[in-house]
Amino acid sequence: MLGFHNSTEGKIFHSTKEIKKIIKVIKKSNNFLITSHINLEGDSLGSQLAMANLLRRLGKNFVVFDADRVPTHYQFLPDIDLVQHEVDIKKKIDVAIVLDCPNMSRTGRVEEALKKIGYIINIDHHVSNEIYGDLNWVEKDVSSVGEMVYQLYKELNCEITKETALYLYISILTDTGSFNYSNTSSVTHEIVSELLECGIEPYDVSRNIYENKTIGDIKLLGRVLSDMKVVENGRIAYSVVRRRHFNLTKTQPASCENFVNFARSIKGVIVAVFFRENIKKMGLFHVSFRSVKNADVNKIASFFGGGGHKNASGCTVHGSFKEVKRRILRRVKDELDR
């Protein structure tokens, strides 16, 4: 785990070889593309916007380009319009900065643009990262990519404004499950303490992200909870959202963020699984895993071509729901029985 040392400028991370290389590339380049994974959430959005602010402070040109639209509950963020869903890139891009993304394919449609860019910086904290960049900074023990972007600000001696502090705070808040997950460290709390001193109102942030739901969102959650199943002597809990559920409740996939955590909260459950049917493609399911104790769901997700963290991972699987469920639950059982 990264540590702090005392300084007249406050608490600053120890430098690493990768960080110095990233700073060198940023300083000598002019035009950047910033992107992240599909299914945008707090860390991907917060780290991208904070990176955009950093490049702006350094006088660089940039575009933030993501495959998916920004979920409604993050649209309160300042400068959220920087995140573009459709981009006509006319200027030559010198460097692409890919944040919070374990592999290139997870960028979705943006992958085609990335293939045309000569240099890629990969900044991530997933244990499953495939080291696909020309320059790779992967720290599997940090809470979030927001925590890593904070380190870049410190190394470059750039002021963290209230706006940037909000972006970084949201990155860390959401990826630590409101500081409940095992990836929350003393360093995480040190950083958050500094960010709060910039004038962030935690109550307002929490209300916007977690308590800004539509009646359709609540009805969708109700369906998920009422149909939830517990199997394998209470060790596995799973739930599902089908395409028809989105239609009936007039909701979108972003409404399902954190649904998997309800299954994990059940006493005795070691692995929680959430199946979400793709709203556009028949026979395609997005599967989220959460675990407690030493159950490594990254191994399960990786078996199906996905990945993530030891206690939080995901994958995409083709097939009928009956077949996908059978394959996934069998693999979870095998992992628990090891």
C-alpha angles and dihedrals in degrees: 000000000000115000139205131239127198118261138165086245094056132257113344132176121245110261121251132201092247094052092051090050091050092050091050092052092046092050095050096043130074113189122053140180116206120198145152141186130309118266095045119222138166102293096043093049097039095048093047094050092045090050090049090053090049093052090046090053089052092052095249130145117238146165125203108214125178131172094227134051121254112267114248095246091060097048091094090074117113114256091008087149087074087078104086127196097191120034133181100201107205100161121071109258113223098188137012117209111203114194132195093354122126096199141009096251090061089070088071115199091003090071091080090056091047092056089062094053117091100215131035127191112201114201114177147136101208116121087216095059111141096212091237100156132093084237119027128193108178121167109177094183099059122096098237145342085257087068089054094049087051087059091054090054090053095046091050091044090233119160115249105225124202089260093052091044088056092053093049093044092053091049091054097037095054099040093051093048090245089317093306100111127090091247089073109106138174087261089056091055092046090055094045090050089057092046092052089055087065089071104266116158107218092195093057092047092050092048092051096048105033107021103042100090132142123233086252091058090054093046090050090052089049091056091048094050095045092052097042116129132204118203142165095052092311096306097111128046123183140177137179143209116204128197091257090058091059090049094048094049096035091234138135133226091265087068088071096063109134094005089123091062092068090065092047091054092065113110111257096014113131100176127030121196128194122191119199120185115222109251094215106034123056116226096021123118131186109213125200124194130197126177144180132212114012098328106132108212091172087073090053094048092045090056088062094044097266133096146167129148135343093259100026125041143137146198143180120241131187123219143066115316090248092055096041091049092049093051095044097046092046090054092048090051092049091052092049092048094055 
